[in-house]
């Protein structure tokens, strides 16, 4: 069983890394490359703000690059984490879902 977002984030930090946060297409492709090795979606270091459909990096920095999948995010405010699909596009997701993350060192 893959651990949830908060567990994998903690494990990444304890290993001396940080969760991957794409700020341009090249970084998105690099994260996708490593994420594809799991053959599943992987969490990104992006979360929804208190305002639905507004997302920031975990450190509070505004996003300067996005790669949302068609019709994402839907804007319901119920899915606060963000995952990268195996095609490189993003989807907002509930944080308790079990997904791997890509750590940056």
Gaussian input, Z-matrix of N, CA and C with variables (Angstrom, degrees):
# hf/3-21g

backbone

0 1
 N
 C     1     B1
 C     2     B2     1     A1
 N     3     B3     2     A2     1     D1
 C     4     B4     3     A3     2     D2
 C     5     B5     4     A4     3     D3
 N     6     B6     5     A5     4     D4
 C     7     B7     6     A6     5     D5
 C     8     B8     7     A7     6     D6
 N     9     B9     8     A8     7     D7
 C    10    B10     9     A9     8     D8
 C    11    B11    10    A10     9     D9
 N    12    B12    11    A11    10    D10
 C    13    B13    12    A12    11    D11
 C    14    B14    13    A13    12    D12
 N    15    B15    14    A14    13    D13
 C    16    B16    15    A15    14    D14
 C    17    B17    16    A16    15    D15
 N    18    B18    17    A17    16    D16
 C    19    B19    18    A18    17    D17
 C    20    B20    19    A19    18    D18
 N    21    B21    20    A20    19    D19
 C    22    B22    21    A21    20    D20
 C    23    B23    22    A22    21    D21
 N    24    B24    23    A23    22    D22
 C    25    B25    24    A24    23    D23
 C    26    B26    25    A25    24    D24
 N    27    B27    26    A26    25    D25
 C    28    B28    27    A27    26    D26
 C    29    B29    28    A28    27    D27
 N    30    B30    29    A29    28    D28
 C    31    B31    30    A30    29    D29
 C    32    B32    31    A31    30    D30
 N    33    B33    32    A32    31    D31
 C    34    B34    33    A33    32    D32
 C    35    B35    34    A34    33    D33
 N    36    B36    35    A35    34    D34
 C    37    B37    36    A36    35    D35
 C    38    B38    37    A37    36    D36
 N    39    B39    38    A38    37    D37
 C    40    B40    39    A39    38    D38
 C    41    B41    40    A40    39    D39
 N    42    B42    41    A41    40    D40
 C    43    B43    42    A42    41    D41
 C    44    B44    43    A43    42    D42
 N    45    B45    44    A44    43    D43
 C    46    B46    45    A45    44    D44
 C    47    B47    46    A46    45    D45
 N    48    B48    47    A47    46    D46
 C    49    B49    48    A48    47    D47
 C    50    B50    49    A49    48    D48
 N    51    B51    50    A50    49    D49
 C    52    B52    51    A51    50    D50
 C    53    B53    52    A52    51    D51
 N    54    B54    53    A53    52    D52
 C    55    B55    54    A54    53    D53
 C    56    B56    55    A55    54    D54
 N    57    B57    56    A56    55    D55
 C    58    B58    57    A57    56    D56
 C    59    B59    58    A58    57    D57
 N    60    B60    59    A59    58    D58
 C    61    B61    60    A60    59    D59
 C    62    B62    61    A61    60    D60
 N    63    B63    62    A62    61    D61
 C    64    B64    63    A63    62    D62
 C    65    B65    64    A64    63    D63
 N    66    B66    65    A65    64    D64
 C    67    B67    66    A66    65    D65
 C    68    B68    67    A67    66    D66
 N    69    B69    68    A68    67    D67
 C    70    B70    69    A69    68    D68
 C    71    B71    70    A70    69    D69
 N    72    B72    71    A71    70    D70
 C    73    B73    72    A72    71    D71
 C    74    B74    73    A73    72    D72
 N    75    B75    74    A74    73    D73
 C    76    B76    75    A75    74    D74
 C    77    B77    76    A76    75    D75
 N    78    B78    77    A77    76    D76
 C    79    B79    78    A78    77    D77
 C    80    B80    79    A79    78    D78
 N    81    B81    80    A80    79    D79
 C    82    B82    81    A81    80    D80
 C    83    B83    82    A82    81    D81
 N    84    B84    83    A83    82    D82
 C    85    B85    84    A84    83    D83
 C    86    B86    85    A85    84    D84
 N    87    B87    86    A86    85    D85
 C    88    B88    87    A87    86    D86
 C    89    B89    88    A88    87    D87
 N    90    B90    89    A89    88    D88
 C    91    B91    90    A90    89    D89
 C    92    B92    91    A91    90    D90
 N    93    B93    92    A92    91    D91
 C    94    B94    93    A93    92    D92
 C    95    B95    94    A94    93    D93
 N    96    B96    95    A95    94    D94
 C    97    B97    96    A96    95    D95
 C    98    B98    97    A97    96    D96
 N    99    B99    98    A98    97    D97
 C   100   B100    99    A99    98    D98
 C   101   B101   100   A100    99    D99
 N   102   B102   101   A101   100   D100
 C   103   B103   102   A102   101   D101
 C   104   B104   103   A103   102   D102
 N   105   B105   104   A104   103   D103
 C   106   B106   105   A105   104   D104
 C   107   B107   106   A106   105   D105
 N   108   B108   107   A107   106   D106
 C   109   B109   108   A108   107   D107
 C   110   B110   109   A109   108   D108
 N   111   B111   110   A110   109   D109
 C   112   B112   111   A111   110   D110
 C   113   B113   112   A112   111   D111
 N   114   B114   113   A113   112   D112
 C   115   B115   114   A114   113   D113
 C   116   B116   115   A115   114   D114
 N   117   B117   116   A116   115   D115
 C   118   B118   117   A117   116   D116
 C   119   B119   118   A118   117   D117
 N   120   B120   119   A119   118   D118
 C   121   B121   120   A120   119   D119
 C   122   B122   121   A121   120   D120
 N   123   B123   122   A122   121   D121
 C   124   B124   123   A123   122   D122
 C   125   B125   124   A124   123   D123
 N   126   B126   125   A125   124   D124
 C   127   B127   126   A126   125   D125
 C   128   B128   127   A127   126   D126
 N   129   B129   128   A128   127   D127
 C   130   B130   129   A129   128   D128
 C   131   B131   130   A130   129   D129
 N   132   B132   131   A131   130   D130
 C   133   B133   132   A132   131   D131
 C   134   B134   133   A133   132   D132
 N   135   B135   134   A134   133   D133
 C   136   B136   135   A135   134   D134
 C   137   B137   136   A136   135   D135
 N   138   B138   137   A137   136   D136
 C   139   B139   138   A138   137   D137
 C   140   B140   139   A139   138   D138
 N   141   B141   140   A140   139   D139
 C   142   B142   141   A141   140   D140
 C   143   B143   142   A142   141   D141
 N   144   B144   143   A143   142   D142
 C   145   B145   144   A144   143   D143
 C   146   B146   145   A145   144   D144
 N   147   B147   146   A146   145   D145
 C   148   B148   147   A147   146   D146
 C   149   B149   148   A148   147   D147
 N   150   B150   149   A149   148   D148
 C   151   B151   150   A150   149   D149
 C   152   B152   151   A151   150   D150
 N   153   B153   152   A152   151   D151
 C   154   B154   153   A153   152   D152
 C   155   B155   154   A154   153   D153
 N   156   B156   155   A155   154   D154
 C   157   B157   156   A156   155   D155
 C   158   B158   157   A157   156   D156
 N   159   B159   158   A158   157   D157
 C   160   B160   159   A159   158   D158
 C   161   B161   160   A160   159   D159
 N   162   B162   161   A161   160   D160
 C   163   B163   162   A162   161   D161
 C   164   B164   163   A163   162   D162
 N   165   B165   164   A164   163   D163
 C   166   B166   165   A165   164   D164
 C   167   B167   166   A166   165   D165
 N   168   B168   167   A167   166   D166
 C   169   B169   168   A168   167   D167
 C   170   B170   169   A169   168   D168
 N   171   B171   170   A170   169   D169
 C   172   B172   171   A171   170   D170
 C   173   B173   172   A172   171   D171
 N   174   B174   173   A173   172   D172
 C   175   B175   174   A174   173   D173
 C   176   B176   175   A175   174   D174
 N   177   B177   176   A176   175   D175
 C   178   B178   177   A177   176   D176
 C   179   B179   178   A178   177   D177
 N   180   B180   179   A179   178   D178
 C   181   B181   180   A180   179   D179
 C   182   B182   181   A181   180   D180
 N   183   B183   182   A182   181   D181
 C   184   B184   183   A183   182   D182
 C   185   B185   184   A184   183   D183
 N   186   B186   185   A185   184   D184
 C   187   B187   186   A186   185   D185
 C   188   B188   187   A187   186   D186
 N   189   B189   188   A188   187   D187
 C   190   B190   189   A189   188   D188
 C   191   B191   190   A190   189   D189
 N   192   B192   191   A191   190   D190
 C   193   B193   192   A192   191   D191
 C   194   B194   193   A193   192   D192
 N   195   B195   194   A194   193   D193
 C   196   B196   195   A195   194   D194
 C   197   B197   196   A196   195   D195
 N   198   B198   197   A197   196   D196
 C   199   B199   198   A198   197   D197
 C   200   B200   199   A199   198   D198
 N   201   B201   200   A200   199   D199
 C   202   B202   201   A201   200   D200
 C   203   B203   202   A202   201   D201
 N   204   B204   203   A203   202   D202
 C   205   B205   204   A204   203   D203
 C   206   B206   205   A205   204   D204
 N   207   B207   206   A206   205   D205
 C   208   B208   207   A207   206   D206
 C   209   B209   208   A208   207   D207
 N   210   B210   209   A209   208   D208
 C   211   B211   210   A210   209   D209
 C   212   B212   211   A211   210   D210
 N   213   B213   212   A212   211   D211
 C   214   B214   213   A213   212   D212
 C   215   B215   214   A214   213   D213
 N   216   B216   215   A215   214   D214
 C   217   B217   216   A216   215   D215
 C   218   B218   217   A217   216   D216
 N   219   B219   218   A218   217   D217
 C   220   B220   219   A219   218   D218
 C   221   B221   220   A220   219   D219
 N   222   B222   221   A221   220   D220
 C   223   B223   222   A222   221   D221
 C   224   B224   223   A223   222   D222
 N   225   B225   224   A224   223   D223
 C   226   B226   225   A225   224   D224
 C   227   B227   226   A226   225   D225
 N   228   B228   227   A227   226   D226
 C   229   B229   228   A228   227   D227
 C   230   B230   229   A229   228   D228
 N   231   B231   230   A230   229   D229
 C   232   B232   231   A231   230   D230
 C   233   B233   232   A232   231   D231
 N   234   B234   233   A233   232   D232
 C   235   B235   234   A234   233   D233
 C   236   B236   235   A235   234   D234
 N   237   B237   236   A236   235   D235
 C   238   B238   237   A237   236   D236
 C   239   B239   238   A238   237   D237
 N   240   B240   239   A239   238   D238
 C   241   B241   240   A240   239   D239
 C   242   B242   241   A241   240   D240
 N   243   B243   242   A242   241   D241
 C   244   B244   243   A243   242   D242
 C   245   B245   244   A244   243   D243
 N   246   B246   245   A245   244   D244
 C   247   B247   246   A246   245   D245
 C   248   B248   247   A247   246   D246
 N   249   B249   248   A248   247   D247
 C   250   B250   249   A249   248   D248
 C   251   B251   250   A250   249   D249
 N   252   B252   251   A251   250   D250
 C   253   B253   252   A252   251   D251
 C   254   B254   253   A253   252   D252
 N   255   B255   254   A254   253   D253
 C   256   B256   255   A255   254   D254
 C   257   B257   256   A256   255   D255
 N   258   B258   257   A257   256   D256
 C   259   B259   258   A258   257   D257
 C   260   B260   259   A259   258   D258
 N   261   B261   260   A260   259   D259
 C   262   B262   261   A261   260   D260
 C   263   B263   262   A262   261   D261
 N   264   B264   263   A263   262   D262
 C   265   B265   264   A264   263   D263
 C   266   B266   265   A265   264   D264
 N   267   B267   266   A266   265   D265
 C   268   B268   267   A267   266   D266
 C   269   B269   268   A268   267   D267
 N   270   B270   269   A269   268   D268
 C   271   B271   270   A270   269   D269
 C   272   B272   271   A271   270   D270
 N   273   B273   272   A272   271   D271
 C   274   B274   273   A273   272   D272
 C   275   B275   274   A274   273   D273
 N   276   B276   275   A275   274   D274
 C   277   B277   276   A276   275   D275
 C   278   B278   277   A277   276   D276
 N   279   B279   278   A278   277   D277
 C   280   B280   279   A279   278   D278
 C   281   B281   280   A280   279   D279
 N   282   B282   281   A281   280   D280
 C   283   B283   282   A282   281   D281
 C   284   B284   283   A283   282   D282
 N   285   B285   284   A284   283   D283
 C   286   B286   285   A285   284   D284
 C   287   B287   286   A286   285   D285
 N   288   B288   287   A287   286   D286
 C   289   B289   288   A288   287   D287
 C   290   B290   289   A289   288   D288
 N   291   B291   290   A290   289   D289
 C   292   B292   291   A291   290   D290
 C   293   B293   292   A292   291   D291
 N   294   B294   293   A293   292   D292
 C   295   B295   294   A294   293   D293
 C   296   B296   295   A295   294   D294
 N   297   B297   296   A296   295   D295
 C   298   B298   297   A297   296   D296
 C   299   B299   298   A298   297   D297
 N   300   B300   299   A299   298   D298
 C   301   B301   300   A300   299   D299
 C   302   B302   301   A301   300   D300
 N   303   B303   302   A302   301   D301
 C   304   B304   303   A303   302   D302
 C   305   B305   304   A304   303   D303
 N   306   B306   305   A305   304   D304
 C   307   B307   306   A306   305   D305
 C   308   B308   307   A307   306   D306
 N   309   B309   308   A308   307   D307
 C   310   B310   309   A309   308   D308
 C   311   B311   310   A310   309   D309
 N   312   B312   311   A311   310   D310
 C   313   B313   312   A312   311   D311
 C   314   B314   313   A313   312   D312

   B1=1.4561
   B2=1.5273
   B3=1.3226
   B4=1.4623
   B5=1.5174
   B6=1.3205
   B7=1.4649
   B8=1.5276
   B9=1.3319
   B10=1.4613
   B11=1.5298
   B12=1.3264
   B13=1.4624
   B14=1.5185
   B15=1.3236
   B16=1.4631
   B17=1.5315
   B18=1.3243
   B19=1.4647
   B20=1.5251
   B21=1.3331
   B22=1.4636
   B23=1.5261
   B24=1.3247
   B25=1.4637
   B26=1.5289
   B27=1.3278
   B28=1.4671
   B29=1.5305
   B30=1.3295
   B31=1.4634
   B32=1.5305
   B33=1.3151
   B34=1.4587
   B35=1.5304
   B36=1.3281
   B37=1.4722
   B38=1.5208
   B39=1.3402
   B40=1.4629
   B41=1.5281
   B42=1.3287
   B43=1.4648
   B44=1.5312
   B45=1.3406
   B46=1.4602
   B47=1.5117
   B48=1.3229
   B49=1.4615
   B50=1.5102
   B51=1.3017
   B52=1.4639
   B53=1.5201
   B54=1.3114
   B55=1.4568
   B56=1.5303
   B57=1.3146
   B58=1.4584
   B59=1.5255
   B60=1.3292
   B61=1.4656
   B62=1.5255
   B63=1.3184
   B64=1.4620
   B65=1.5296
   B66=1.3284
   B67=1.4618
   B68=1.5274
   B69=1.3493
   B70=1.4660
   B71=1.5382
   B72=1.3314
   B73=1.4731
   B74=1.5287
   B75=1.3352
   B76=1.4697
   B77=1.5247
   B78=1.3319
   B79=1.4687
   B80=1.5228
   B81=1.3250
   B82=1.4627
   B83=1.5322
   B84=1.3439
   B85=1.4638
   B86=1.5271
   B87=1.3333
   B88=1.4682
   B89=1.5262
   B90=1.3253
   B91=1.4686
   B92=1.5206
   B93=1.3247
   B94=1.4590
   B95=1.5243
   B96=1.3223
   B97=1.4644
   B98=1.5310
   B99=1.3236
   B100=1.4658
   B101=1.5230
   B102=1.3222
   B103=1.4592
   B104=1.5138
   B105=1.3271
   B106=1.4669
   B107=1.5234
   B108=1.3326
   B109=1.4641
   B110=1.5238
   B111=1.3450
   B112=1.4613
   B113=1.5244
   B114=1.3425
   B115=1.4621
   B116=1.5297
   B117=1.3270
   B118=1.4568
   B119=1.5230
   B120=1.2992
   B121=1.4655
   B122=1.5287
   B123=1.3282
   B124=1.4681
   B125=1.5257
   B126=1.3350
   B127=1.4617
   B128=1.5239
   B129=1.3337
   B130=1.4606
   B131=1.5189
   B132=1.3160
   B133=1.4621
   B134=1.5152
   B135=1.3223
   B136=1.4664
   B137=1.5189
   B138=1.3376
   B139=1.4705
   B140=1.5192
   B141=1.3133
   B142=1.4609
   B143=1.5216
   B144=1.3186
   B145=1.4660
   B146=1.5278
   B147=1.3064
   B148=1.4629
   B149=1.5222
   B150=1.3197
   B151=1.4625
   B152=1.5265
   B153=1.3441
   B154=1.4627
   B155=1.5312
   B156=1.3265
   B157=1.4597
   B158=1.5202
   B159=1.3228
   B160=1.4677
   B161=1.5194
   B162=1.3047
   B163=1.4613
   B164=1.5194
   B165=1.3351
   B166=1.4625
   B167=1.5225
   B168=1.3436
   B169=1.4534
   B170=1.5228
   B171=1.3264
   B172=1.4636
   B173=1.5209
   B174=1.3372
   B175=1.4694
   B176=1.5306
   B177=1.3326
   B178=1.4641
   B179=1.5114
   B180=1.3271
   B181=1.4569
   B182=1.5303
   B183=1.3290
   B184=1.4623
   B185=1.5296
   B186=1.3125
   B187=1.4573
   B188=1.5241
   B189=1.3136
   B190=1.4627
   B191=1.5295
   B192=1.3196
   B193=1.4615
   B194=1.5203
   B195=1.3189
   B196=1.4665
   B197=1.5234
   B198=1.3176
   B199=1.4594
   B200=1.5276
   B201=1.3210
   B202=1.4602
   B203=1.5244
   B204=1.3212
   B205=1.4541
   B206=1.5313
   B207=1.3036
   B208=1.4573
   B209=1.5306
   B210=1.3079
   B211=1.4736
   B212=1.5265
   B213=1.3060
   B214=1.4641
   B215=1.5235
   B216=1.2859
   B217=1.4712
   B218=1.5296
   B219=1.3315
   B220=1.4591
   B221=1.5240
   B222=1.3275
   B223=1.4591
   B224=1.5037
   B225=1.3146
   B226=1.4640
   B227=1.5199
   B228=1.3328
   B229=1.4539
   B230=1.5121
   B231=1.3183
   B232=1.4673
   B233=1.5262
   B234=1.3245
   B235=1.4583
   B236=1.5263
   B237=1.3277
   B238=1.4655
   B239=1.5192
   B240=1.3251
   B241=1.4626
   B242=1.5293
   B243=1.3208
   B244=1.4641
   B245=1.5243
   B246=1.3293
   B247=1.4581
   B248=1.5223
   B249=1.3257
   B250=1.4544
   B251=1.5211
   B252=1.3363
   B253=1.4608
   B254=1.5318
   B255=1.3277
   B256=1.4603
   B257=1.5285
   B258=1.3416
   B259=1.4704
   B260=1.5308
   B261=1.3455
   B262=1.4577
   B263=1.5124
   B264=1.3363
   B265=1.4605
   B266=1.5182
   B267=1.3317
   B268=1.4608
   B269=1.5153
   B270=1.3274
   B271=1.4586
   B272=1.5217
   B273=1.3328
   B274=1.4664
   B275=1.5187
   B276=1.3289
   B277=1.4646
   B278=1.5195
   B279=1.3074
   B280=1.4689
   B281=1.5239
   B282=1.3151
   B283=1.4709
   B284=1.5281
   B285=1.3228
   B286=1.4697
   B287=1.5261
   B288=1.3371
   B289=1.4622
   B290=1.5232
   B291=1.3029
   B292=1.4626
   B293=1.5238
   B294=1.3200
   B295=1.4537
   B296=1.5268
   B297=1.3302
   B298=1.4645
   B299=1.5298
   B300=1.3197
   B301=1.4605
   B302=1.5206
   B303=1.3095
   B304=1.4564
   B305=1.5219
   B306=1.3373
   B307=1.4669
   B308=1.5219
   B309=1.3103
   B310=1.4692
   B311=1.5221
   B312=1.3249
   B313=1.4688
   B314=1.5096
   A1=109.15
   A2=115.05
   A3=119.60
   A4=109.15
   A5=118.26
   A6=120.21
   A7=111.80
   A8=116.00
   A9=121.10
   A10=110.97
   A11=115.90
   A12=122.58
   A13=112.51
   A14=117.38
   A15=120.84
   A16=111.90
   A17=117.39
   A18=121.39
   A19=110.95
   A20=116.99
   A21=119.41
   A22=111.14
   A23=117.40
   A24=121.17
   A25=110.27
   A26=116.23
   A27=121.80
   A28=110.41
   A29=117.05
   A30=121.20
   A31=111.25
   A32=116.66
   A33=121.30
   A34=110.52
   A35=116.75
   A36=121.10
   A37=111.26
   A38=117.07
   A39=120.84
   A40=111.73
   A41=116.83
   A42=121.00
   A43=111.55
   A44=117.02
   A45=121.12
   A46=114.57
   A47=116.74
   A48=120.46
   A49=112.66
   A50=114.43
   A51=121.51
   A52=107.74
   A53=116.09
   A54=120.27
   A55=109.44
   A56=115.82
   A57=121.42
   A58=111.30
   A59=114.93
   A60=122.20
   A61=108.56
   A62=118.52
   A63=120.11
   A64=112.25
   A65=116.03
   A66=119.45
   A67=112.00
   A68=115.86
   A69=120.73
   A70=108.25
   A71=117.71
   A72=119.91
   A73=114.01
   A74=118.20
   A75=120.00
   A76=111.64
   A77=116.97
   A78=120.29
   A79=110.30
   A80=117.09
   A81=120.61
   A82=109.81
   A83=116.59
   A84=120.76
   A85=111.77
   A86=117.31
   A87=120.64
   A88=110.65
   A89=116.78
   A90=120.89
   A91=109.57
   A92=116.38
   A93=121.30
   A94=110.59
   A95=117.42
   A96=121.82
   A97=110.89
   A98=116.51
   A99=119.76
   A100=111.41
   A101=117.05
   A102=120.62
   A103=112.91
   A104=116.63
   A105=120.26
   A106=112.03
   A107=117.14
   A108=119.29
   A109=111.34
   A110=117.09
   A111=121.37
   A112=111.36
   A113=116.95
   A114=123.43
   A115=111.68
   A116=115.30
   A117=121.23
   A118=108.21
   A119=116.67
   A120=121.22
   A121=109.17
   A122=116.30
   A123=121.55
   A124=108.75
   A125=116.11
   A126=120.38
   A127=111.44
   A128=115.13
   A129=123.08
   A130=108.89
   A131=117.33
   A132=122.09
   A133=112.38
   A134=115.39
   A135=122.80
   A136=107.88
   A137=116.68
   A138=120.69
   A139=110.55
   A140=114.62
   A141=121.15
   A142=110.07
   A143=115.98
   A144=121.86
   A145=109.10
   A146=116.77
   A147=120.73
   A148=111.53
   A149=117.02
   A150=121.77
   A151=108.12
   A152=118.25
   A153=120.48
   A154=111.95
   A155=115.55
   A156=125.89
   A157=113.74
   A158=117.77
   A159=121.00
   A160=107.72
   A161=115.55
   A162=121.60
   A163=110.16
   A164=115.53
   A165=122.98
   A166=108.64
   A167=114.84
   A168=118.96
   A169=108.12
   A170=117.58
   A171=121.19
   A172=112.86
   A173=117.53
   A174=119.87
   A175=112.66
   A176=117.10
   A177=121.62
   A178=114.87
   A179=117.31
   A180=121.80
   A181=110.48
   A182=116.06
   A183=121.37
   A184=110.60
   A185=116.71
   A186=121.33
   A187=109.29
   A188=116.52
   A189=120.48
   A190=110.46
   A191=116.27
   A192=123.11
   A193=107.90
   A194=117.16
   A195=121.81
   A196=108.63
   A197=115.29
   A198=121.06
   A199=109.08
   A200=116.05
   A201=121.75
   A202=111.72
   A203=115.11
   A204=122.44
   A205=107.92
   A206=118.05
   A207=123.07
   A208=110.81
   A209=117.15
   A210=124.94
   A211=113.92
   A212=117.65
   A213=121.89
   A214=109.14
   A215=119.71
   A216=126.79
   A217=110.25
   A218=117.53
   A219=120.49
   A220=114.60
   A221=117.78
   A222=120.00
   A223=116.48
   A224=117.60
   A225=120.29
   A226=112.77
   A227=117.55
   A228=120.94
   A229=114.68
   A230=117.68
   A231=121.47
   A232=112.65
   A233=116.81
   A234=121.14
   A235=107.66
   A236=115.81
   A237=119.28
   A238=114.84
   A239=118.40
   A240=120.71
   A241=109.87
   A242=116.17
   A243=121.15
   A244=108.71
   A245=115.57
   A246=121.40
   A247=109.00
   A248=115.15
   A249=121.02
   A250=107.38
   A251=115.66
   A252=121.05
   A253=109.34
   A254=116.28
   A255=120.62
   A256=112.56
   A257=117.87
   A258=120.34
   A259=111.71
   A260=116.75
   A261=121.24
   A262=115.33
   A263=117.69
   A264=119.71
   A265=109.96
   A266=116.17
   A267=121.96
   A268=111.88
   A269=114.31
   A270=123.20
   A271=108.11
   A272=116.84
   A273=117.68
   A274=108.37
   A275=115.93
   A276=122.36
   A277=109.55
   A278=116.69
   A279=120.02
   A280=108.92
   A281=116.34
   A282=121.30
   A283=114.54
   A284=120.45
   A285=118.27
   A286=114.56
   A287=118.45
   A288=119.84
   A289=109.48
   A290=115.70
   A291=121.26
   A292=110.37
   A293=115.17
   A294=122.93
   A295=108.21
   A296=117.49
   A297=119.03
   A298=109.81
   A299=116.91
   A300=121.78
   A301=108.09
   A302=115.95
   A303=121.86
   A304=106.48
   A305=116.23
   A306=120.85
   A307=109.87
   A308=114.97
   A309=122.20
   A310=107.78
   A311=116.58
   A312=121.36
   A313=110.36
   D1=130.89
   D2=177.71
   D3=-78.82
   D4=138.62
   D5=179.18
   D6=-71.74
   D7=163.31
   D8=-179.59
   D9=-77.58
   D10=177.24
   D11=-175.63
   D12=-54.83
   D13=-50.37
   D14=-174.67
   D15=-65.53
   D16=-36.14
   D17=178.56
   D18=-68.95
   D19=-45.58
   D20=-179.36
   D21=-68.06
   D22=-34.98
   D23=176.96
   D24=-62.82
   D25=-44.13
   D26=178.53
   D27=-62.51
   D28=-45.05
   D29=179.58
   D30=-61.72
   D31=-40.02
   D32=179.31
   D33=-63.83
   D34=-45.35
   D35=179.16
   D36=-63.66
   D37=-41.58
   D38=179.85
   D39=-64.64
   D40=-26.67
   D41=178.26
   D42=-84.26
   D43=-0.78
   D44=178.55
   D45=92.06
   D46=12.90
   D47=-178.67
   D48=-113.14
   D49=-174.38
   D50=174.01
   D51=-139.15
   D52=153.67
   D53=-178.68
   D54=-67.07
   D55=139.71
   D56=-177.60
   D57=-64.11
   D58=137.06
   D59=-178.99
   D60=-134.83
   D61=103.22
   D62=-177.20
   D63=-73.10
   D64=127.05
   D65=177.77
   D66=-114.93
   D67=6.26
   D68=175.27
   D69=-163.92
   D70=169.00
   D71=-177.77
   D72=-59.44
   D73=-36.44
   D74=179.76
   D75=-64.62
   D76=-42.97
   D77=177.65
   D78=-65.85
   D79=-38.14
   D80=177.55
   D81=-60.70
   D82=-43.73
   D83=178.89
   D84=-64.31
   D85=-37.66
   D86=178.76
   D87=-65.30
   D88=-43.29
   D89=177.67
   D90=-63.64
   D91=-42.41
   D92=178.74
   D93=-59.79
   D94=-41.42
   D95=179.97
   D96=-56.59
   D97=-48.21
   D98=-179.72
   D99=-73.65
   D100=-37.66
   D101=179.52
   D102=-63.97
   D103=-33.94
   D104=-179.36
   D105=-63.67
   D106=-23.62
   D107=179.59
   D108=-64.32
   D109=-21.29
   D110=175.79
   D111=-85.81
   D112=-12.33
   D113=-175.65
   D114=53.68
   D115=38.04
   D116=177.97
   D117=-155.68
   D118=175.21
   D119=175.81
   D120=-70.88
   D121=156.18
   D122=177.43
   D123=-133.94
   D124=144.69
   D125=177.50
   D126=-68.89
   D127=148.41
   D128=172.50
   D129=-109.61
   D130=164.65
   D131=179.31
   D132=-84.05
   D133=53.09
   D134=-177.58
   D135=-133.01
   D136=137.62
   D137=177.13
   D138=-136.51
   D139=155.61
   D140=178.06
   D141=-74.25
   D142=141.07
   D143=175.68
   D144=-77.57
   D145=-174.88
   D146=176.72
   D147=-66.89
   D148=-22.03
   D149=178.43
   D150=-93.28
   D151=120.64
   D152=-179.39
   D153=-54.09
   D154=142.64
   D155=178.82
   D156=73.58
   D157=7.40
   D158=174.23
   D159=-110.50
   D160=123.15
   D161=-175.98
   D162=-122.74
   D163=148.13
   D164=177.95
   D165=-137.58
   D166=163.80
   D167=169.94
   D168=-66.78
   D169=160.11
   D170=-177.03
   D171=-58.86
   D172=-26.58
   D173=178.89
   D174=-83.44
   D175=3.86
   D176=178.13
   D177=93.32
   D178=-5.76
   D179=179.47
   D180=-67.60
   D181=140.06
   D182=177.28
   D183=-66.98
   D184=148.37
   D185=175.68
   D186=-76.53
   D187=131.97
   D188=175.00
   D189=-105.80
   D190=-8.35
   D191=-179.56
   D192=-142.28
   D193=137.61
   D194=173.39
   D195=-137.40
   D196=159.45
   D197=177.42
   D198=-145.27
   D199=53.68
   D200=-176.45
   D201=-64.42
   D202=141.96
   D203=171.68
   D204=-66.26
   D205=156.95
   D206=179.35
   D207=-50.63
   D208=131.12
   D209=179.27
   D210=67.29
   D211=19.33
   D212=175.84
   D213=-115.52
   D214=150.36
   D215=-13.23
   D216=-75.32
   D217=150.68
   D218=-175.67
   D219=-73.64
   D220=-20.41
   D221=175.19
   D222=89.39
   D223=18.76
   D224=179.95
   D225=-85.10
   D226=-15.58
   D227=179.62
   D228=75.19
   D229=13.76
   D230=-177.35
   D231=-101.47
   D232=-12.49
   D233=-176.60
   D234=-121.50
   D235=100.69
   D236=-170.29
   D237=-94.32
   D238=-16.77
   D239=178.31
   D240=-95.10
   D241=166.68
   D242=-179.08
   D243=-128.53
   D244=134.35
   D245=177.27
   D246=-118.66
   D247=156.65
   D248=174.83
   D249=-103.96
   D250=126.32
   D251=176.48
   D252=-73.35
   D253=167.49
   D254=-179.98
   D255=-71.60
   D256=-5.06
   D257=173.01
   D258=-99.08
   D259=2.26
   D260=177.68
   D261=93.35
   D262=-7.61
   D263=177.97
   D264=-86.23
   D265=164.59
   D266=-174.24
   D267=-108.25
   D268=153.42
   D269=177.60
   D270=-141.53
   D271=139.18
   D272=173.00
   D273=-83.46
   D274=145.03
   D275=-170.03
   D276=-146.37
   D277=152.51
   D278=174.29
   D279=-68.50
   D280=135.91
   D281=-175.70
   D282=-63.60
   D283=-31.25
   D284=-179.63
   D285=-68.95
   D286=-9.51
   D287=179.03
   D288=-66.17
   D289=143.97
   D290=-178.19
   D291=-83.61
   D292=113.59
   D293=178.86
   D294=-143.14
   D295=148.41
   D296=172.57
   D297=-76.50
   D298=168.51
   D299=170.95
   D300=-128.23
   D301=161.06
   D302=174.12
   D303=-104.71
   D304=120.58
   D305=179.01
   D306=-89.71
   D307=143.03
   D308=175.64
   D309=-106.96
   D310=130.65
   D311=179.77
   D312=-118.69

